[in-house]
Amino acid sequence: MSERYVLDLGEVDETRTAVVGGKGAHLGALARLDGVRVPDGFCVTTDAFRRIMAEAPSIDEPLDRLSRVDPDDREAVRTLSAEIRRILEGVAVPDDVASAITRALAGLGEGTACAVRSSATAEDLPTASFAGQQDTYLNVVGPTAVLRHVSRCWASLFTERAVTYRRRNGIDHRAVHMAVVVQRMVVPRSSGVLFTADPVTGNRKVATVDAGFGLGEALVSGLVNPDVFTVREDEVVARTIAVKRRALHASPGGGTREVAIDAGRREQPALTDEEAVRLVRLGRRIEAHFGRPQDIEWCLADDGFRIVQSRPITTLFPVPEAGDEENHVYVSVGHGQMMTDPMKPLGLSMWRLTAMVPMHEAGGRLFVDVTRRLAAPASRAALLDVIGRGDPLTRDALETVLDRADFVAPLPDEAPAGSSLSGAGEPPAPLENDPAVVTELVRRSRESIAALEGDIRTKTGPALFDFLLEAFEEHKRVLTDPLSMRVIMAGMEATWWLNDKLREWLGEKSAADTLTLSAPGNVTSEMGLALLDVADVIRPRPEVVAFLRGVKAQDAEDGDFLDELPKLPGGTEARDAIVAYLDRYGMRCVGEIDITRPRWRERPATLVPVILDSVGNFEPGAAGRRFEEGRRKAEEKERDVLSRLRALPDGDRKAAETKRMIDRVRTFIGYREYPKYDIISRYFVYKRALLEEAGRLARDGVLAAKEDAFYLTFGEFRDAVRSHRVDGRLIERREEAFRSYHALTPPRVLTSDGEALTGAYRRDDAPAGALIGLPVSAGTVEGRARVILDMADADLEPGDILVTAFTDPSWSPLFVGIAGLVTEVGGLMTHGAVVAREYGLPAVVGVERATRLIRDGQRIRVHGTDGYVEILD
């Protein structure tokens, strides 16, 4: 097939991205839509770009260097990008390419002014818009000027900003090619940008129009402030009219120039309300064609609107599919589970299959639909109370939705449980403060997991998946054991009672934080202390310590270093200590609710930095001393509180009630962490069996690698095992989508309109400039902030304050060596908060953007009692 260097816009659509780039493909598709007018023009295809690249062999060496450079090394990126651009702009346009462009220009008319615009094959994508990454030139007149600007567009593939953007989105420079769109220049009265969804809130039913006089580049470049029209349901519901002193106009001889706007027009709107509504209707037609919200550049000439670009808005968080047109309110699962990263498809489907409530997926995250619970007064109050105690930001976000009285349709309260004659639903008998209750629950859990491990060994192929569906029912049965739920609630309610009553009676904030220090039976706290015991084994063996300092997580992901240890003096004991730890806790990892995440047992080198920190920062026997110190402080606090209560009016009664609640919280609060340990233990059993199946598929050539199974849902994986077939393109699409989800920030609350709400703290009790959060563990501490996003990167010293996005139980080994904790996500009873209280660490969670507002190494002060963080330098 012969190369074509020019295609008319009428010949292309979105299926031709590889030939005419994203912008050209979208414009061609728009030109075919009824009622949508696109300026006439043509595309210089990627065949022409490849021809130019072939004419410039000297470009290969700087391209190779550019592919290896760190995207954060701005100076190197700048230097190499400039070198590549100089090479491309210096290549003469081949005669046959130039002739094709000149003939196409003649078709537009002699001396027609043109817009010459870059159109890369990796732009205007659903997952990466590349907005503003390449160049556009306006009012280009004559063939010579057009050819010169086509060369500049080719070279703009290697602007510093475009190169950095590609690297950060994992796109290979050599895989991207540049086409160029040449269109008849429109001389507009007004122009601007239309977002068919609100780009700030995400609301899909609200459109935003930015408008100014003259050419739209004045708005894009920030030269002028736009008029802003907010349109909902064919009505302008808000408008802001800017004072417009300057505009960009086409110059008679080519190019553009700034002009002053007459004083009498500066405060006039660039569009009428009727025009704004008409434009939004046009935008809705374009949105419907492309199937997602669009960022549209438009011009208004005397005879109507012209569309000069449309690209997807890639920053919006996706909306769960509901299958109806009703309003829905969704609450983030990840914020409650301390894992807001995206999950792979197998992880999502496994969590949904083992969850106690229906869940909906969007953007690689899970959400629960709480609309019905918000609709009835009693269930609404209960939901807001529980959520508010754990995460005030989520409660505030829900209340923001409820304030819009028309969004959640009210429902009557359902008949109270237990109102039937059968007596079902009567409140359970009071739970005695008996540690044997917890012991029995743990025994049941261990027996159930042991049975699972024994039964699953005999299952392979389709029978394994049938067995797992049965195992998931046992999984849910254990989690919903009524006794287990009563124990969890007993510990939490006793905590709330102590905090509320001791504040009322003694004026003390968060008294329960000290009273729960070193509470027995907390498997997550024990996990952190147990690693100190491992460090005690390794510390006196210098050859082992030196060897571990050379272990890198990426070099020892399969645990080979454990096999090397016995070759060293004392290495056998060190290996045995680490293996024993992994036998107890090796199923854990960061982001552990996603079954596809590598477990410590699979990558034991992940623990090495934490072990080495413990070796260097602690003395022998630290675990026992830490636990005993916490227990002693709790006992001292108990004596102090009871003594002060007895001195109050009716003090004996208050002291007796408080003593009962202290015993209750210390009996039951440690169990709060056990159900999650049970879940993750089961998950590791499931995962090992599923990986065996994936390995068989990989060996048979059905999968390219066994880890490809992670991009299948549970049902698709089962079908692949039965049919011995997998759609490789599906896996590629899922991998690409998963990568794109990392750029999205999940909201705490999401509505079916697409509105993303994060909530706000309604407080004025913190110093100016302080970062507000939720107080979860009392005390005040000052120290060096260590901003750590990956546990494997931890390098902590005594007195450091850990600042991170979120912590799940896998972070607990770090807690033994820090002085305080700050997280962006968390609640009063989430894992990080519970463990922080048991270790006596001042902690503030739910601090929005903490990892960006606090710099690594800054001195900060954490006010764990009052819930705010001060940056001291």
Rosetta blueprint (number, residue, H / E / L):
1 M L
2 S L
3 E L
4 R L
5 Y L
6 V E
7 L E
8 D E
9 L H
10 G H
11 E H
12 V L
13 D L
14 E H
15 T H
16 R H
17 T H
18 A H
19 V H
20 V H
21 G H
22 G H
23 K H
24 G H
25 A H
26 H H
27 L H
28 G H
29 A H
30 L H
31 A H
32 R L
33 L L
34 D L
35 G L
36 V L
37 R L
38 V L
39 P L
40 D L
41 G E
42 F E
43 C E
44 V E
45 T L
46 T H
47 D H
48 A H
49 F H
50 R H
51 R H
52 I H
53 M H
54 A H
55 E L
56 A L
57 P H
58 S H
59 I H
60 D H
61 E H
62 P H
63 L H
64 D H
65 R H
66 L H
67 S H
68 R H
69 V L
70 D L
71 P L
72 D L
73 D L
74 R H
75 E H
76 A H
77 V H
78 R H
79 T H
80 L H
81 S H
82 A H
83 E H
84 I H
85 R H
86 R H
87 I H
88 L H
89 E H
90 G L
91 V L
92 A L
93 V L
94 P L
95 D H
96 D H
97 V H
98 A H
99 S H
100 A H
101 I H
102 T H
103 R H
104 A H
105 L H
106 A H
107 G H
108 L H
109 G L
110 E L
111 G L
112 T L
113 A E
114 C E
115 A E
116 V E
117 R E
118 S E
119 S E
120 A E
121 T L
122 A L
123 E L
124 D L
125 L L
126 P L
127 T L
128 A L
129 S L
130 F L
131 A L
132 G L
133 Q L
134 Q L
135 D L
136 T E
137 Y E
138 L E
139 N E
140 V E
141 V E
142 G L
143 P H
144 T H
145 A H
146 V H
147 L H
148 R H
149 H H
150 V H
151 S H
152 R H
153 C H
154 W H
155 A H
156 S H
157 L H
158 F H
159 T L
160 E H
161 R H
162 A H
163 V H
164 T H
165 Y H
166 R H
167 R H
168 R H
169 N L
170 G L
171 I L
172 D L
173 H H
174 R H
175 A H
176 V L
177 H L
178 M E
179 A E
180 V E
181 V E
182 V E
183 Q E
184 R E
185 M L
186 V L
187 V L
188 P L
189 R L
190 S E
191 S E
192 G E
193 V E
194 L E
195 F E
196 T L
197 A L
198 D L
199 P L
200 V L
201 T L
202 G L
203 N L
204 R L
205 K L
206 V E
207 A E
208 T E
209 V E
210 D E
211 A E
212 G E
213 F E
214 G E
215 L L
216 G L
217 E H
218 A H
219 L H
220 V H
221 S L
222 G L
223 L L
224 V L
225 N L
226 P L
227 D E
228 V E
229 F E
230 T E
231 V E
232 R E
233 E L
234 D L
235 E E
236 V E
237 V E
238 A E
239 R E
240 T E
241 I L
242 A L
243 V L
244 K L
245 R L
246 R E
247 A E
248 L E
249 H E
250 A E
251 S L
252 P L
253 G L
254 G L
255 G L
256 T E
257 R E
258 E E
259 V E
260 A E
261 I L
262 D L
263 A L
264 G L
265 R L
266 R L
267 E L
268 Q L
269 P L
270 A L
271 L L
272 T L
273 D H
274 E H
275 E H
276 A H
277 V H
278 R H
279 L H
280 V H
281 R H
282 L H
283 G H
284 R H
285 R H
286 I H
287 E H
288 A H
289 H H
290 F H
291 G L
292 R L
293 P L
294 Q E
295 D E
296 I E
297 E E
298 W E
299 C E
300 L E
301 A E
302 D L
303 D L
304 G E
305 F E
306 R E
307 I E
308 V E
309 Q E
310 S E
311 R E
312 P E
313 I L
314 T L
315 T L
316 L L
317 F L
318 P L
319 V L
320 P L
321 E L
322 A L
323 G L
324 D L
325 E L
326 E L
327 N L
328 H L
329 V E
330 Y E
331 V E
332 S E
333 V H
334 G H
335 H H
336 G H
337 Q H
338 M L
339 M L
340 T L
341 D L
342 P L
343 M L
344 K L
345 P H
346 L H
347 G H
348 L H
349 S H
350 M H
351 W H
352 R H
353 L H
354 T H
355 A L
356 M L
357 V L
358 P L
359 M L
360 H E
361 E E
362 A E
363 G L
364 G L
365 R E
366 L E
367 F E
368 V E
369 D E
370 V L
371 T H
372 R H
373 R H
374 L H
375 A H
376 A L
377 P H
378 A H
379 S H
380 R H
381 A H
382 A H
383 L H
384 L H
385 D H
386 V H
387 I H
388 G H
389 R H
390 G H
391 D L
392 P H
393 L H
394 T H
395 R H
396 D H
397 A H
398 L H
399 E H
400 T H
401 V H
402 L H
403 D H
404 R L
405 A L
406 D L
407 F L
408 V L
409 A L
410 P L
411 L L
412 P L
413 D L
414 E L
415 A L
416 P L
417 A L
418 G L
419 S L
420 S L
421 L L
422 S L
423 G L
424 A L
425 G L
426 E L
427 P L
428 P L
429 A L
430 P L
431 L L
432 E L
433 N L
434 D L
435 P H
436 A H
437 V H
438 V H
439 T H
440 E H
441 L H
442 V H
443 R H
444 R H
445 S H
446 R H
447 E H
448 S H
449 I H
450 A H
451 A H
452 L H
453 E H
454 G H
455 D H
456 I H
457 R L
458 T L
459 K L
460 T L
461 G H
462 P H
463 A H
464 L H
465 F H
466 D H
467 F H
468 L H
469 L H
470 E H
471 A H
472 F H
473 E H
474 E H
475 H H
476 K H
477 R H
478 V H
479 L H
480 T L
481 D L
482 P H
483 L H
484 S H
485 M H
486 R H
487 V H
488 I H
489 M H
490 A H
491 G H
492 M H
493 E H
494 A H
495 T H
496 W H
497 W H
498 L H
499 N H
500 D H
501 K H
502 L H
503 R H
504 E H
505 W H
506 L H
507 G L
508 E L
509 K L
510 S L
511 A H
512 A H
513 D H
514 T H
515 L H
516 T L
517 L L
518 S L
519 A L
520 P L
521 G L
522 N L
523 V H
524 T H
525 S H
526 E H
527 M H
528 G H
529 L H
530 A H
531 L H
532 L H
533 D H
534 V H
535 A H
536 D H
537 V H
538 I H
539 R L
540 P L
541 R L
542 P H
543 E H
544 V H
545 V H
546 A H
547 F H
548 L H
549 R H
550 G L
551 V L
552 K L
553 A H
554 Q H
555 D H
556 A L
557 E L
558 D L
559 G L
560 D H
561 F H
562 L H
563 D H
564 E H
565 L H
566 P H
567 K H
568 L L
569 P L
570 G L
571 G H
572 T H
573 E H
574 A H
575 R H
576 D H
577 A H
578 I H
579 V H
580 A H
581 Y H
582 L H
583 D H
584 R H
585 Y H
586 G L
587 M L
588 R L
589 C L
590 V L
591 G L
592 E L
593 I L
594 D L
595 I L
596 T L
597 R L
598 P L
599 R L
600 W L
601 R L
602 E L
603 R L
604 P H
605 A H
606 T H
607 L H
608 V H
609 P H
610 V H
611 I H
612 L H
613 D H
614 S H
615 V H
616 G H
617 N H
618 F L
619 E L
620 P L
621 G L
622 A H
623 A H
624 G H
625 R H
626 R H
627 F H
628 E H
629 E H
630 G H
631 R H
632 R H
633 K H
634 A H
635 E H
636 E H
637 K H
638 E H
639 R H
640 D H
641 V H
642 L H
643 S H
644 R H
645 L H
646 R H
647 A L
648 L L
649 P L
650 D L
651 G H
652 D H
653 R H
654 K H
655 A H
656 A H
657 E H
658 T H
659 K H
660 R H
661 M H
662 I H
663 D H
664 R H
665 V H
666 R H
667 T H
668 F H
669 I H
670 G H
671 Y H
672 R H
673 E H
674 Y H
675 P H
676 K H
677 Y H
678 D H
679 I H
680 I H
681 S H
682 R H
683 Y H
684 F H
685 V H
686 Y H
687 K H
688 R H
689 A H
690 L H
691 L H
692 E H
693 E H
694 A H
695 G H
696 R H
697 L H
698 A H
699 R H
700 D L
701 G L
702 V L
703 L L
704 A L
705 A L
706 K H
707 E H
708 D H
709 A H
710 F H
711 Y H
712 L L
713 T L
714 F H
715 G H
716 E H
717 F H
718 R H
719 D H
720 A H
721 V H
722 R H
723 S H
724 H L
725 R L
726 V L
727 D L
728 G H
729 R H
730 L H
731 I H
732 E H
733 R H
734 R H
735 E H
736 E H
737 A H
738 F H
739 R H
740 S H
741 Y H
742 H L
743 A L
744 L L
745 T L
746 P L
747 P L
748 R L
749 V E
750 L E
751 T E
752 S L
753 D L
754 G L
755 E L
756 A E
757 L E
758 T L
759 G L
760 A L
761 Y L
762 R L
763 R L
764 D L
765 D L
766 A L
767 P L
768 A L
769 G L
770 A L
771 L E
772 I E
773 G L
774 L E
775 P E
776 V E
777 S E
778 A L
779 G L
780 T E
781 V E
782 E E
783 G E
784 R E
785 A E
786 R E
787 V E
788 I L
789 L L
790 D L
791 M H
792 A H
793 D H
794 A L
795 D L
796 L L
797 E L
798 P L
799 G L
800 D L
801 I E
802 L E
803 V E
804 T E
805 A L
806 F L
807 T L
808 D L
809 P H
810 S H
811 W H
812 S H
813 P H
814 L H
815 F H
816 V L
817 G L
818 I L
819 A L
820 G E
821 L E
822 V E
823 T E
824 E L
825 V L
826 G L
827 G L
828 L L
829 M L
830 T L
831 H H
832 G H
833 A H
834 V H
835 V H
836 A H
837 R H
838 E H
839 Y H
840 G L
841 L L
842 P L
843 A E
844 V E
845 V E
846 G L
847 V L
848 E L
849 R L
850 A H
851 T H
852 R H
853 L H
854 I L
855 R L
856 D L
857 G L
858 Q L
859 R E
860 I E
861 R E
862 V E
863 H E
864 G L
865 T L
866 D L
867 G L
868 Y E
869 V E
870 E E
871 I E
872 L L
873 D L
